[in-house]
Amino acid sequence: MLSNTVPTIKLLKSATQSAWIDQAIANLDVILLDHSHCERKAAGVALNFLFRYPAHELLVRKLTAIAQEELEHFELVNQWLEKRGIPLAPLTPSSYGAKLKGQVRRNEPEHLLDSLLVAALIEARSHERLGLLADYCPEPDLAQFYRGLMASEARHYGIYWVLADTYFEREVIQSRLEELSIFESEILVSLHSQPRIHS
């Protein structure tokens, strides 16, 4: 059993449990396959913003770059899958993403604010967990791969935060982020039965 002392990322209310680290390290092939799905979905999230908010020039510029980078990461993870003989296949996702997106309000401008903050939280959690995989993965090359992706994840959650800060008052952002980040931490209290990046 690994130590429970895991550093907390700024946007997050709670650190990942050591039980998740144990589960992930024991199931690296499944984690890699799920990681592929996560990168694809992250690109889709960025693209959905472009379709929904085409007049928001800064958002379009920043999230076009994120979508491209997420697809590059998707390809890199898929190369690891091929190297390890893991076929691309569907995986039942954990309920993490669906529960978070269920908190997004429908009416504008609240929908935009919530969507940006949920994306920031997901990217922040990804940053934390890729860092944990880099620290604990027993395979040096794979650990180095995860470490190489960490900076991108940090930049991504920073961009979503900056976009929220561009379009909304800071007090409004902080109040809503507090609510959403508490909810995000509560989702992760119970470990999902299947190993996933977000579980």
C-alpha positions as CSV (number, residue, x, y, z in Angstrom):
1,M,0.0,0.0,0.0
2,L,1.3,3.4,-1.0
3,S,1.3,6.5,1.2
4,N,-1.8,8.7,1.4
5,T,0.4,11.8,1.2
6,V,-0.3,12.9,-2.4
7,P,0.1,16.6,-3.3
8,T,-3.1,18.5,-4.1
9,I,-3.4,20.5,-7.4
10,K,-4.6,24.1,-6.9
11,L,-8.1,23.8,-8.4
12,L,-8.8,20.5,-6.7
13,K,-10.3,20.1,-3.2
14,S,-8.9,16.6,-2.6
15,A,-5.9,14.6,-3.5
16,T,-6.2,11.2,-5.3
17,Q,-6.4,8.3,-3.0
18,S,-3.4,5.9,-2.8
19,A,-5.9,3.1,-3.6
20,W,-6.3,4.6,-7.1
21,I,-2.5,4.6,-7.6
22,D,-2.3,0.9,-6.6
23,Q,-5.2,0.0,-8.9
24,A,-3.8,2.0,-11.9
25,I,-0.3,0.6,-11.5
26,A,-1.7,-3.0,-11.4
27,N,-3.6,-2.4,-14.6
28,L,-1.4,-0.2,-16.8
29,D,-2.7,-1.6,-20.1
30,V,-6.3,-0.7,-19.2
31,I,-5.2,2.7,-18.0
32,L,-3.4,3.3,-21.3
33,L,-6.5,2.3,-23.3
34,D,-8.6,4.6,-21.1
35,H,-6.1,7.3,-21.6
36,S,-6.6,7.0,-25.3
37,H,-10.3,7.5,-24.9
38,C,-9.7,10.5,-22.6
39,E,-7.5,12.3,-25.1
40,R,-10.1,11.8,-27.8
41,K,-12.8,13.1,-25.6
42,A,-10.7,16.1,-24.5
43,A,-10.3,17.0,-28.2
44,G,-14.0,16.7,-28.7
45,V,-14.7,19.0,-25.7
46,A,-12.5,21.7,-27.2
47,L,-14.2,21.3,-30.6
48,N,-17.7,21.5,-29.0
49,F,-16.7,24.9,-27.6
50,L,-15.8,26.1,-31.1
51,F,-19.1,25.0,-32.5
52,R,-21.2,26.5,-29.7
53,Y,-19.3,29.8,-29.3
54,P,-17.9,30.7,-32.7
55,A,-18.0,34.5,-32.0
56,H,-15.8,34.2,-28.9
57,E,-12.5,35.0,-30.6
58,L,-10.1,34.3,-27.8
59,L,-11.9,31.1,-26.9
60,V,-11.8,29.9,-30.6
61,R,-8.1,30.6,-30.9
62,K,-7.0,29.0,-27.6
63,L,-9.3,25.9,-27.9
64,T,-8.3,25.3,-31.5
65,A,-4.8,24.8,-30.3
66,I,-5.9,22.6,-27.4
67,A,-8.0,20.4,-29.8
68,Q,-5.0,20.0,-32.0
69,E,-2.7,19.1,-29.1
70,E,-5.2,16.6,-27.6
71,L,-5.4,14.8,-31.0
72,E,-1.6,14.7,-31.0
73,H,-1.6,13.1,-27.6
74,F,-4.3,10.7,-28.8
75,E,-2.0,9.6,-31.5
76,L,1.0,9.3,-29.1
77,V,-1.0,7.1,-26.6
78,N,-2.2,5.0,-29.5
79,Q,1.4,4.4,-30.5
80,W,2.0,3.0,-27.0
81,L,-1.1,0.8,-27.4
82,E,0.3,-0.6,-30.6
83,K,3.8,-1.1,-29.1
84,R,2.2,-3.1,-26.3
85,G,-0.1,-5.1,-28.6
86,I,-3.3,-3.6,-27.0
87,P,-6.1,-3.2,-29.6
88,L,-8.2,-0.1,-29.7
89,A,-11.5,-1.1,-28.1
90,P,-14.4,0.5,-26.4
91,L,-14.3,0.8,-22.6
92,T,-17.2,1.6,-20.3
93,P,-16.3,5.0,-18.8
94,S,-16.6,5.8,-15.1
95,S,-19.4,8.1,-14.2
96,Y,-17.0,10.9,-13.3
97,G,-17.4,12.9,-16.5
98,A,-21.1,12.5,-16.8
99,K,-21.7,13.5,-13.2
100,L,-19.6,16.6,-13.6
101,K,-21.2,17.6,-16.9
102,G,-24.6,17.0,-15.1
103,Q,-23.7,20.1,-13.0
104,V,-23.5,22.4,-16.0
105,R,-26.4,24.8,-16.1
106,R,-28.4,25.0,-19.4
107,N,-29.0,28.7,-19.7
108,E,-26.4,31.2,-20.9
109,P,-24.1,32.7,-19.8
110,E,-24.0,30.2,-16.9
111,H,-23.6,27.3,-19.4
112,L,-20.4,28.8,-20.7
113,L,-19.0,29.4,-17.2
114,D,-19.8,26.0,-15.9
115,S,-18.5,24.3,-19.0
116,L,-15.2,26.1,-18.8
117,L,-14.8,25.3,-15.1
118,V,-15.7,21.7,-15.5
119,A,-13.2,21.4,-18.3
120,A,-10.6,23.0,-16.1
121,L,-11.3,20.6,-13.2
122,I,-11.0,17.6,-15.5
123,E,-7.7,18.8,-16.9
124,A,-6.4,19.6,-13.4
125,R,-7.3,16.0,-12.2
126,S,-5.6,14.6,-15.4
127,H,-2.5,16.6,-14.6
128,E,-2.4,15.2,-11.0
129,R,-3.0,11.6,-12.1
130,L,-0.5,11.6,-15.0
131,G,2.0,12.9,-12.5
132,L,1.2,10.1,-10.1
133,L,1.6,7.6,-13.0
134,A,4.9,9.2,-13.8
135,D,6.1,8.9,-10.2
136,Y,4.9,5.3,-9.5
137,C,5.0,3.5,-12.9
138,P,7.6,0.8,-12.6
139,E,8.4,1.0,-16.4
140,P,10.9,3.9,-16.9
141,D,10.0,4.7,-20.5
142,L,6.2,4.8,-19.8
143,A,6.8,6.8,-16.7
144,Q,8.8,9.3,-18.8
145,F,6.0,9.5,-21.3
146,Y,3.5,10.4,-18.6
147,R,5.9,13.0,-17.2
148,G,6.2,14.5,-20.6
149,L,2.4,15.0,-20.8
150,M,2.0,16.7,-17.4
151,A,3.0,20.2,-18.6
152,S,0.4,20.1,-21.3
153,E,-2.3,19.1,-18.9
154,A,-1.3,22.0,-16.6
155,R,-1.4,24.4,-19.5
156,H,-4.8,23.2,-20.5
157,Y,-6.5,23.7,-17.2
158,G,-4.8,27.1,-17.0
159,I,-6.2,28.1,-20.4
160,Y,-9.8,27.0,-19.4
161,W,-9.4,29.1,-16.2
162,V,-8.0,32.1,-18.1
163,L,-11.0,31.9,-20.5
164,A,-13.4,31.9,-17.6
165,D,-11.6,34.8,-16.1
166,T,-11.9,36.6,-19.5
167,Y,-15.6,36.3,-19.8
168,F,-16.8,36.5,-16.2
169,E,-16.2,38.4,-13.0
170,R,-13.7,36.9,-10.7
171,E,-16.1,36.7,-7.7
172,V,-18.7,34.8,-9.8
173,I,-16.0,32.4,-11.0
174,Q,-14.6,31.7,-7.5
175,S,-18.1,31.1,-6.1
176,R,-19.1,28.6,-8.8
177,L,-15.6,26.9,-8.8
178,E,-16.0,26.3,-5.1
179,E,-19.2,24.5,-5.6
180,L,-18.0,22.5,-8.6
181,S,-14.7,21.5,-7.0
182,I,-16.4,20.2,-3.9
183,F,-18.7,18.2,-6.1
184,E,-15.7,16.9,-8.1
185,S,-13.9,15.7,-4.9
186,E,-17.1,14.0,-3.7
187,I,-17.4,11.9,-6.9
188,L,-14.0,10.4,-6.2
189,V,-14.6,9.4,-2.6
190,S,-15.5,5.8,-3.7
191,L,-13.0,4.1,-6.0
192,H,-14.5,2.9,-9.3
193,S,-14.5,-0.9,-9.7
194,Q,-12.7,-0.6,-13.0
195,P,-9.3,1.1,-13.4
196,R,-9.8,4.4,-15.2
197,I,-7.8,7.7,-15.4
198,H,-10.8,9.4,-13.8
199,S,-12.3,7.0,-11.3
